[in-house]
């Protein structure tokens, strides 16, 4: 397995993996490109549990898939991710309104050593933060992401 295909999936990626959304085709596109390892964190799991119960009943399926190794738990406690995110809070929070959990997701991806950040959320700025931190983003950056990058001074 190529190390370049180690990705961190955020909540909206998992929503589009388990529920039919406008972005589900991009999840399939990623899978069609070859084998990969996809990492998730405790923060993503918390968001997913809440969101999955809100929009459907797929939470038990995701939990089962995690146990059988379809997704890799980053193995970091919430407190560890908070510590890892401290530099991101200092760097990005004063410049714009990027969400706390979005910064936690990027911190977890970096701490685990992921090379890719899998997300559809251009509105929050997390894809732009991931890119600014040296992660490759899938799908590729769009115009909204580039607006965020300008806010960051990149």
C-alpha positions in Angstrom: 0.0 0.0 0.0 1.4 3.4 -1.0 2.0 5.7 1.9 0.7 8.5 -0.3 -2.7 7.0 0.0 -3.0 7.4 3.8 -5.9 9.8 4.2 -7.7 11.4 7.1 -11.5 11.5 6.7 -13.5 14.2 8.3 -17.2 13.9 9.3 -18.7 15.0 6.0 -16.6 12.4 4.1 -18.0 9.7 6.3 -21.6 11.0 6.0 -21.1 10.8 2.2 -19.7 7.3 2.6 -22.8 6.0 4.5 -25.6 8.2 3.1 -26.4 9.2 -0.4 -25.3 12.9 -0.8 -24.2 15.1 -3.7 -20.6 14.2 -2.7 -20.9 10.4 -2.6 -19.6 10.1 -6.1 -16.3 11.7 -5.0 -16.0 9.0 -2.3 -16.4 6.4 -5.0 -13.9 8.3 -7.2 -11.3 8.1 -4.3 -11.9 4.4 -3.9 -11.5 3.8 -7.6 -8.0 5.3 -7.6 -6.7 2.3 -5.6 -6.2 0.9 -2.2 -5.9 3.4 0.7 -5.8 3.6 4.4 -8.4 6.0 5.9 -7.9 7.3 9.4 -10.5 8.9 11.7 -10.3 10.4 15.1 -12.3 10.5 18.3 -13.6 14.0 17.3 -14.8 12.7 13.9 -16.5 9.8 15.6 -18.3 12.1 18.0 -19.6 14.3 15.2 -20.6 11.2 13.2 -22.5 9.6 16.0 -24.6 12.8 16.5 -25.0 13.4 12.8 -25.8 9.8 11.8 -28.6 9.6 14.3 -29.9 12.9 13.1 -30.0 12.0 9.4 -30.4 8.2 9.4 -29.6 5.1 11.4 -26.2 4.2 9.9 -24.2 4.8 13.1 -24.2 1.1 14.1 -22.9 0.2 10.6 -20.0 2.7 10.9 -19.2 1.5 14.4 -19.1 -2.1 13.1 -16.9 -1.1 10.2 -14.5 0.6 12.6 -14.2 -2.6 14.6 -13.5 -4.7 11.5 -10.8 -2.3 10.4 -12.4 -0.5 7.4 -11.5 2.7 9.1 -8.4 3.2 11.3 -8.9 5.0 14.6 -6.0 7.4 15.0 -5.7 6.2 18.6 -5.4 9.7 20.1 -7.4 10.9 23.1 -9.4 14.0 22.8 -6.9 15.7 25.1 -4.0 14.6 22.9 -5.7 16.1 19.9 -6.3 19.4 21.8 -2.6 19.6 22.6 -1.7 18.9 19.0 -4.1 21.6 17.8 -2.7 24.4 20.0 -0.4 25.7 17.3 -3.3 25.6 14.8 -5.5 27.6 17.2 -2.8 30.2 17.5 -2.0 30.4 13.8 -5.5 30.3 12.3 -8.1 31.5 14.9 -6.9 35.1 14.9 -7.2 35.3 11.1 -10.7 33.9 10.5 -13.5 31.9 12.0 -12.4 28.3 11.2 -14.3 25.9 13.5 -12.7 24.3 16.5 -13.5 20.8 15.5 -12.2 21.5 12.0 -8.8 22.5 13.5 -8.9 19.3 15.7 -9.4 17.2 12.5 -6.4 18.8 10.8 -4.3 18.3 14.0 -5.3 14.7 14.3 -4.4 14.1 10.6 -1.0 15.7 11.0 -0.2 13.9 14.3 -1.1 10.5 12.7 1.1 11.3 9.7 -1.6 11.3 7.1 -0.7 12.7 3.7 -4.2 13.3 2.5 -7.2 15.2 4.0 -10.5 13.9 2.7 -13.3 16.5 3.1 -16.0 18.3 1.2 -16.3 21.2 3.6 -15.0 24.2 1.8 -17.3 26.6 3.8 -15.6 26.0 7.2 -12.0 26.5 5.9 -10.7 23.1 7.1 -9.7 22.0 3.6 -7.7 25.2 3.2 -6.1 24.8 6.7 -5.2 21.2 5.8 -3.6 22.4 2.6 -1.7 25.2 4.4 -0.4 22.6 6.8 1.1 20.5 3.9 -1.6 17.9 3.5 -2.9 17.0 0.1 -6.7 17.6 -0.2 -9.2 15.5 -2.0 -11.2 16.6 -3.9 -8.8 19.3 -5.1 -9.1 22.8 -3.7 -11.9 24.9 -5.2 -12.5 28.7 -5.4 -13.9 28.9 -1.8 -10.9 27.1 -0.4 -8.6 29.6 -2.2 -10.6 32.5 -0.6 -9.8 30.9 2.8 -6.1 30.6 1.9 -6.0 34.3 1.1 -7.4 35.0 4.6 -4.6 32.9 6.1 -2.0 34.9 4.1 -1.1 31.9 1.9 
